[in-house]
């Protein structure tokens, strides 16, 4: 029996300041990663919706903290993408404040999904986020997106490399084929629906 009705998922709000998040308390699952790593595509695939999260051809479009209400059971929280060089220093600083503000807020944050493009080595910002999560003992999973862009053998090799680097089992994911979606949803549900 399904514990969550994913048809009952909706975009809730975009926040441009995180000092006073006044949403009703629910468990939160946040997505972090570089601009253009595929956060919106991952959300749409997990929720089996084509356009719930806006997918942009232009990296760095997400300049807010976007909340999605998942059947009244938990929030998916899309954090601004980091590391996009074509934005001004001021805009990048704003994103930094948004991400830091969210992570520092007193919310029921259960899990962070750190998204890495499987085709590339983790960036300096990816490593900084990883170190932050480790230092703060935040529960997280590393998701290697765009797995459909590589052959099965290349995916296996990259997952082995990334798992060794991050000291945990990295999950390969493709928004196009659905690879990894069921496994990821299971992890999210198990953590989001845990009673404290």
DANORPE-V668455 format. One record per pair of residues at least 24 apart in sequence whose ideal C-beta (glycine too) atoms are under 7 Angstrom apart, sorted by the first residue. I is the first residue (numbers start at 0). J is the second residue. Records with the same first field share a line. If there is no record, write none. Layout:
I=J / J
//
This chain:
2=188 / 192
3=69 / 70 / 72 / 188
4=70
5=46 / 47 / 70
7=70
8=46 / 48 / 51 / 67 / 68 / 69 / 70
9=67 / 68
10=51 / 67
11=66 / 67 / 68
12=66
13=63 / 65
14=63 / 64
15=63
17=64 / 97 / 100 / 101 / 104
18=100
20=104 / 106
22=66
24=107
25=73 / 74 / 107
26=73 / 107 / 109 / 191
27=73 / 74 / 76 / 106 / 107 / 108 / 109
28=73 / 75 / 76 / 109 / 110 / 112 / 187 / 191
29=76 / 78 / 108 / 111
30=76 / 77 / 78 / 112 / 114
31=78 / 111 / 113 / 114 / 128
32=80 / 113 / 114 / 115
33=80 / 81 / 82 / 122 / 124 / 125
34=58 / 59 / 80 / 81 / 82 / 83
35=80
36=80 / 114 / 115 / 116 / 144
37=114 / 144 / 145 / 174
38=77 / 80 / 114
40=174
41=114 / 144 / 172 / 174
42=67 / 75 / 77
43=174
44=174 / 177 / 180
45=180 / 183 / 184
52=77
58=83
59=83 / 85 / 86
62=94
64=97 / 101
72=191 / 192
73=191
81=124
82=122 / 124
109=138 / 190 / 191
110=138 / 139 / 140 / 187 / 190
111=137 / 139
112=140 / 142
113=139 / 141
114=142 / 144
115=141 / 143 / 161
116=144 / 145
117=143 / 144 / 145 / 146 / 149 / 154 / 157 / 171
118=145 / 148 / 149
121=164
129=165
140=170 / 186
141=165 / 167 / 169
142=170 / 172 / 183
143=169 / 170 / 171 / 172
144=172
145=173
146=171 / 172 / 173 / 178 / 179
147=173 / 175 / 176
//
